[in-house]
Amino acid sequence: MKQIVVLGSGLAGYSVIRELRKLDRDIPVTLVTRDSGDYYSKPMLSNAFAQGKDAAGLVLTRAADMAAQLGITLLAKTEVQAIDRANKKLATTAGELAYDRLVIALGADPIRIPVQGDAADAVMSVNDIADYAQLRKSVQGVAHITIMGGGLIGCEFANDWATAGYKVSVVDPGPYPLASLMPEQAGRQLLAPLAEIGVDWHFGTSVSRVDRHENGYTLTLADGTQLQTDLVLSAVGLRPRIALAQAAGLAVNRGIKVDASLRSSDAAIFALGDCAEIEGKVQPFVLPIMNAARALAKTLAGEETPVVFPAMPVVVKTPAHPVAVLPVARDAVGNWQLRANSDGVKMAFLDADARMSGFVLTGRYAAERNEMSKLLGQPLPAGTSHEAKV
Ligand SMILES: Cc1cc2nc3c(=O)[nH]c(=O)nc-3n(C[C@H](O)[C@H](O)[C@H](O)COP(=O)(O)OP(=O)(O)OC[C@H]3O[C@@H](n4cnc5c(N)ncnc54)[C@H](O)[C@@H]3O)c2cc1C
């Protein structure tokens, strides 16, 4: 029988196999991953500290149990080095492996911003459970942590560590938190609640030097400010892992280019998750991955199924001031309107026809994301700057 090989044991790789097994118990599946293959929830990495969880406590299912439950061959601690499309073979650190159909779910790498200084290489990032284990070791004796990046991941870590009792500084060249996701009025809502739990914000600047100082570091910011800190974490974004696909001659852009059926420029190769660019969009979040995995499983089982994405609001895990946002494209035509603002804001993005195509809910409104999602595409009356019902 034809062999499906899946590369990567993150949410994308495991979800597509799990969905496939609901449809077909027999197709041979081999999963190749360079990590341990243990299954864990990556979103927990940015809210596990305050709960006192170590890396082992985040593992939901051990690799061997995953392999047994899913009826797959698991090649853990095995790195894929090349894809030979002409011969449908992979070069891996465990030797060659043949495939009939290949699913690439290799995730993304943290972006590293170049910084100067004798401790530039001490800047950490947390993008998987091994990084988290390393971080937990590094925080022994630490009182102050600096986070480079005030986006979703940076804000979540800031909230988590401040709750766990650390002093936290956030440094971001943008004007306010979560600036790539939402308008200023909404992003500013996070400033005071996070400051109250111990977060100190530095916007409009960036870290230019990291130098060793006694037991910690001196950071020099681009605006000349100096900060003493004990640990530096970079959370400035992710870059889809496209190198293997690119070297194999697959079409790539920011991510591995795939159509709505998750098929790459090679009909035998599919991609999903943080490494994929589905019809021009990279969507590195749980809900798009789950939807893509369900559609791809059907296609692999023989029923060609393009993915159709429903409204997928992003929930930002900042309990000091919760946020749910359905972002709009940077070039979207329309404007943000305030619908309500007491202990948070409710804002709707109205397109040129006054129909809602995005929203942001913060504070006490964050729980209303399902109700707001139901109003998508509907015409809304113009908002006011005071408490106004949508
Ligand atoms: C701290 C944090 C918090 C987050 N919180 C949220 C949230 O609250 N909500 C939300 O929707 N999303 C959240 N996300 C995003 C979400 O977790 C990711 O989009 C998702 O987990 C990505 O899954 P993936 O399988 O595509 O990639 P990954 O989980 O990165 O998996 C990639 C796999 O590929 C393997 N691999 C890589 N290269 C090779 C190679 N050469 N050979 C073999 N194997 C290889 C890796 O070992 C790994 O198993 C968060 C992300 C982070 C980092």
The ligand as a Gaussian input file, in Angstrom:
#p B3LYP/6-31G(d) Opt

LIG

0 1
 C        4.820000      30.596000      22.921000
 C        3.742000      30.362000      21.891000
 C        2.416000      30.553000      22.232000
 C        1.410000      30.368000      21.294000
 N        0.113000      30.566000      21.662000
 C       -0.872000      30.386000      20.753000
 C       -2.242000      30.575000      21.110000
 O       -2.574000      30.927000      22.250000
 N       -3.204000      30.350000      20.157000
 C       -2.883000      29.966000      18.884000
 O       -3.780000      29.788000      18.064000
 N       -1.579000      29.776000      18.516000
 C       -0.586000      29.972000      19.416000
 N        0.714000      29.772000      19.048000
 C        1.010000      29.292000      17.675000
 C        0.803000      27.776000      17.565000
 O        1.249000      27.147000      18.736000
 C        1.573000      27.275000      16.346000
 O        0.979000      27.886000      15.206000
 C        1.554000      25.762000      16.161000
 O        1.853000      25.093000      17.357000
 C        2.542000      25.373000      15.052000
 O        2.503000      23.995000      14.836000
 P        3.368000      23.339000      13.661000
 O        3.116000      21.866000      13.775000
 O        3.120000      24.016000      12.375000
 O        4.893000      23.660000      14.032000
 P        5.814000      23.110000      15.195000
 O        5.053000      22.824000      16.423000
 O        6.970000      24.055000      15.291000
 O        6.348000      21.711000      14.660000
 C        7.392000      21.591000      13.736000
 C        7.952000      20.197000      13.819000
 O        8.920000      20.021000      12.782000
 C       10.069000      19.371000      13.312000
 N       11.203000      19.703000      12.453000
 C       11.668000      20.921000      12.090000
 N       12.683000      20.795000      11.221000
 C       12.875000      19.466000      11.024000
 C       13.755000      18.681000      10.204000
 N       14.664000      19.254000       9.411000
 N       13.642000      17.349000      10.257000
 C       12.711000      16.749000      11.047000
 N       11.852000      17.425000      11.817000
 C       11.930000      18.760000      11.808000
 C       10.158000      19.917000      14.731000
 O       10.958000      19.088000      15.529000
 C        8.673000      19.879000      15.121000
 O        8.309000      18.585000      15.535000
 C        1.741000      29.966000      19.977000
 C        3.086000      29.780000      19.615000
 C        4.090000      29.971000      20.566000
 C        5.537000      29.773000      20.177000

